[in-house]
Amino acid sequence: MVTRSCKQIKVETCERRKYPRFQTKKKVYSSIKYNGEYIIGDVLDISKRGIGLKYLYEMHQIFIKGNGTTYEIEIFSPDEDFLIDGVKGNIVYSRFIPNKSLNIFKMIKCGVKFTDLNNEVVKSIDELIEKTTT
């Protein structure tokens, strides 16, 4: 019988996204309209077809499991004085971020896939990627 420690086994991850995501190097935020209110979070990464973001959990159960609903999304950067509105998207995953501190606040990380993008929005997203990830 052969036994190996976990340190000896390398796990490779496979990127399955068609469009690569770029980590933001400048402050970028996103708001998602939900039940007439806006949930605002930090954009962690962005691509031509989606974003990853984190936000403070405040009983917004819809994002924990996602349900295929299309949401209205705005993406903005206060440092770059930039706003993209008219974006629609679906929550494709959502999970709690592990918290190792004594902080009582819970954070959620979720992935949003953009849907029904027009050319103007695609151009604006490209500009935002250029301005905030390089």
VMD Tcl script that draws the C-alpha trace (Angstrom):
set ca {
  {0.00 0.00 0.00}
  {1.34 3.44 -0.99}
  {0.60 6.41 1.19}
  {1.32 10.02 0.36}
  {1.09 13.13 2.39}
  {-1.08 15.98 1.10}
  {2.04 18.09 0.64}
  {3.33 15.72 -2.04}
  {0.21 15.89 -4.18}
  {-0.17 18.94 -6.40}
  {-3.69 19.88 -7.37}
  {-4.02 21.79 -10.60}
  {-6.99 24.01 -11.17}
  {-8.57 24.31 -14.56}
  {-10.01 27.63 -15.67}
  {-13.30 26.89 -17.40}
  {-14.31 30.46 -18.15}
  {-14.33 31.55 -21.77}
  {-13.16 35.04 -20.77}
  {-10.35 35.35 -18.21}
  {-11.02 37.31 -15.04}
  {-8.61 40.02 -13.97}
  {-8.08 41.04 -10.35}
  {-8.86 44.68 -9.76}
  {-5.92 46.78 -8.57}
  {-8.01 49.88 -7.94}
  {-11.26 50.28 -6.03}
  {-14.24 49.05 -8.03}
  {-17.70 48.49 -6.59}
  {-20.88 46.91 -7.83}
  {-24.46 47.38 -6.80}
  {-27.09 44.73 -7.40}
  {-30.73 45.73 -7.27}
  {-32.69 43.29 -5.14}
  {-36.29 43.82 -4.02}
  {-36.08 47.55 -4.68}
  {-32.88 47.96 -2.64}
  {-29.24 48.00 -3.66}
  {-26.65 45.63 -2.26}
  {-23.20 47.14 -2.69}
  {-20.03 45.07 -2.73}
  {-16.34 45.20 -3.61}
  {-15.48 43.85 -7.05}
  {-12.68 41.31 -6.62}
  {-12.23 40.42 -10.27}
  {-13.79 41.28 -13.60}
  {-14.00 39.89 -17.11}
  {-15.86 40.77 -20.27}
  {-18.72 38.57 -19.15}
  {-18.79 38.61 -15.37}
  {-17.54 39.77 -11.98}
  {-16.63 38.28 -8.64}
  {-17.57 40.39 -5.66}
  {-17.86 40.31 -1.89}
  {-20.41 42.05 0.26}
  {-21.58 42.21 3.84}
  {-24.21 39.59 4.61}
  {-27.41 41.22 5.82}
  {-30.06 38.55 5.48}
  {-30.01 38.57 1.67}
  {-30.65 34.85 1.41}
  {-31.21 35.03 -2.35}
  {-27.47 35.23 -2.97}
  {-26.56 32.29 -0.78}
  {-28.07 29.77 -3.15}
  {-28.78 31.81 -6.27}
  {-31.95 31.10 -8.18}
  {-31.32 32.00 -11.82}
  {-33.02 35.38 -11.49}
  {-31.68 38.20 -13.65}
  {-30.63 41.28 -11.66}
  {-29.90 44.89 -12.55}
  {-26.24 45.68 -11.90}
  {-24.14 48.82 -11.78}
  {-20.35 48.80 -11.72}
  {-18.49 51.88 -10.60}
  {-15.06 53.13 -9.65}
  {-14.89 56.27 -7.51}
  {-11.17 56.68 -8.19}
  {-11.69 56.62 -11.95}
  {-15.02 58.48 -11.82}
  {-16.52 55.62 -13.82}
  {-20.04 54.17 -13.93}
  {-21.50 51.35 -16.01}
  {-25.23 50.88 -15.66}
  {-27.75 48.91 -17.63}
  {-25.93 45.64 -16.96}
  {-27.99 42.52 -16.35}
  {-26.66 39.36 -14.75}
  {-27.28 36.12 -12.91}
  {-25.71 34.93 -9.66}
  {-23.84 31.75 -10.60}
  {-22.39 30.97 -7.17}
  {-22.49 32.42 -3.71}
  {-20.77 31.35 -0.50}
  {-19.68 32.60 2.87}
  {-16.09 33.78 3.14}
  {-14.40 31.98 6.06}
  {-13.80 34.39 8.91}
  {-10.91 33.56 11.24}
  {-11.21 36.69 13.34}
  {-13.64 37.48 16.10}
  {-15.45 39.83 13.73}
  {-19.20 39.30 14.00}
  {-19.84 40.42 10.42}
  {-20.24 37.73 7.79}
  {-19.07 38.30 4.25}
  {-20.38 36.66 1.10}
  {-18.46 36.07 -2.10}
  {-20.48 35.63 -5.25}
  {-19.95 35.32 -8.97}
  {-22.12 37.15 -11.47}
  {-22.45 36.20 -15.13}
  {-23.50 39.09 -17.34}
  {-26.42 38.54 -19.71}
  {-27.78 40.46 -22.70}
  {-24.89 42.92 -23.06}
  {-25.14 45.55 -25.75}
  {-22.08 46.89 -27.59}
  {-21.95 50.07 -25.53}
  {-21.81 48.14 -22.25}
  {-19.16 45.74 -23.62}
  {-17.01 48.72 -24.64}
  {-17.43 50.29 -21.18}
  {-16.47 47.02 -19.46}
  {-13.36 46.76 -21.65}
  {-12.39 50.33 -20.66}
  {-12.98 49.58 -16.99}
  {-10.81 46.45 -17.18}
  {-8.04 48.50 -18.81}
  {-8.25 51.28 -16.20}
  {-8.57 49.20 -13.04}
  {-6.60 45.99 -13.59}
  {-3.32 47.21 -15.05}
}
mol new
graphics top color blue
foreach p $ca { graphics top sphere $p radius 0.5 }
foreach p [lrange $ca 0 end-1] q [lrange $ca 1 end] { graphics top cylinder $p $q radius 0.2 }
display resetview
